[in-house]
Amino acid sequence: MIVAGVMSGTSADGIDVALVQFPATPKPAKTRESVRGAARSRRPAQVSTQTSLKFLGHAELPYPADVRRLVLASMNSPRASVADLARLNFLLGDLYAEAVLAAQKKLQLKAELVGCHGQTLYHQGRPATFLGRQLAVTWQVGDGSRMAVKLGVPVVSDFRPADMAAGGKGAPLVPYLDYLLYRDAKIGRVMLNIGGIANVTALPPGATLDQVIAFDTGPGNMVIDALAEQLFGEPCDRDGKIAASGRVLEDVVRRFLGESYFRQKPPKTAGREEFGREFAREFQHACTLWGKEHDTPVEKKDMVATATAFTARSIRDALRLYVVKKGSRFSEMIASGGGTKNPILMTVLRTRVGDLGLTVRSSDEFGIPSGAKEAVAFAALAYETWNRRPSNVPSATGAARPVVLGKVSLP
């Protein structure tokens, strides 16, 4: 069957749609009543480690400028209109459906099932006190029912809460796909995805599912993008041109690498709550303060160059501390995500992880374009959910057990 995976990440730069071929599956239930009956009569199977897939193609569609502004303003916002958030939930459902239709038209293919991650507005993976209770919470918007009706096929969405209900952090979820695609009997591999947040999956040679190490290392494009927008009015540092013309303030890099997040052991997850607007403002202020203390003018381009170096160093340090330890047998890093389009970031990263004995490769070399990988992942997760199989990786998320992810909306 053909499954469409839909992803819009924390950078909020747009919608990625991937169409993926999976083995045929029994005909889907036609009614909500039959789905409920199946749920009562069948217990979830074990995590499948043998699912095969074939990447068919993908499409990237930018958010309209006004939608992106609202999405960014709503993320981790201390004040937001409930009415606007409800409207945004339905609007994004429509935009996701339109993106799937556009991808199907481009590729001349038709999906039988859709897996949609939705747009994260808030993610708090660690429990905190709320009205006398300890809660870890997450919220992705983009209504699955509107998608299902518009597309005429079932939609699986809202993947993260099931893992959190089982005691996990709800992230990362991509390690399931990494395990399917990249495990090798002889080669130890680290998969790095650089979106708004950077995350890694580490697979030792011959890894079993319970040996997977995966976590968010910290910021990917998030701080770089925020400074590019605040200082230059650009949504990102395109091709790393701003960073290439600036200098790195090493003292500032070292200061922020001392933040508490980087001292937390995996499993751990991060988002705009840790590295969003407030962090970017603090980072900018620290760069300015360094210039005053050293009686040296700090230019705006220096701040972007420093953020780029900080991102690369945070990834390298996470690998050194928690993955590539003495005696470990990792030799390859497979990179994906929007950050791979930044040649300055990738050049610094190659040098830094090269010191750890890792050769950097691209997911494109393995048949999946770097910008499509997360969309492919949510196609795979939807396929597993439709077949009532768990697809979280407890060693990555911290969940007590494997669980079936997501909620199913029928047309």
Number of C-alpha atoms within 10 A of each C-alpha: 15 22 24 30 32 30 26 24 20 23 23 21 21 20 22 25 33 31 29 23 19 17 11 8 10 8 6 15 15 11 11 13 10 12 15 11 12 13 12 9 8 9 10 14 14 13 19 14 14 9 14 12 18 14 17 17 20 25 20 19 18 14 17 11 11 8 16 16 12 13 22 18 15 19 22 19 14 7 8 12 10 9 9 11 16 13 13 20 19 18 17 23 24 21 18 28 24 16 21 27 18 16 24 20 11 12 14 8 14 18 21 15 24 34 33 31 28 24 25 22 21 19 23 20 22 17 13 13 9 9 7 7 9 11 16 20 18 18 15 19 23 26 24 31 20 23 29 22 16 15 22 14 17 25 29 28 27 23 27 24 21 20 28 23 16 17 19 28 30 30 30 25 26 26 29 24 23 23 21 17 16 18 21 15 10 12 17 22 24 28 25 26 26 27 23 27 25 26 26 27 26 29 28 23 17 13 17 12 20 10 15 20 22 31 25 27 25 27 27 31 26 29 28 27 23 25 25 22 14 15 15 15 10 13 15 21 24 14 15 20 15 21 27 18 11 17 16 20 19 11 12 19 21 13 12 18 17 11 10 8 17 19 11 11 11 18 20 24 26 24 24 25 16 17 21 20 21 12 17 20 15 12 22 21 13 18 24 17 15 16 15 12 8 9 9 11 12 18 14 19 21 20 28 31 24 23 32 30 22 27 26 24 19 23 24 22 18 22 18 15 12 14 21 23 12 7 6 11 18 22 18 19 24 23 22 25 24 19 24 21 17 18 16 22 24 18 12 16 21 19 15 17 22 16 12 17 14 21 17 21 16 18 22 15 10 12 12 20 18 22 25 26 28 26 28 32 24 29 32 28 31 32 28 19 22 24 15 20 21 21 27 30 29 28 21 31 28 21 22 15 15 21 24 23 26 22 18 22 19 21 18
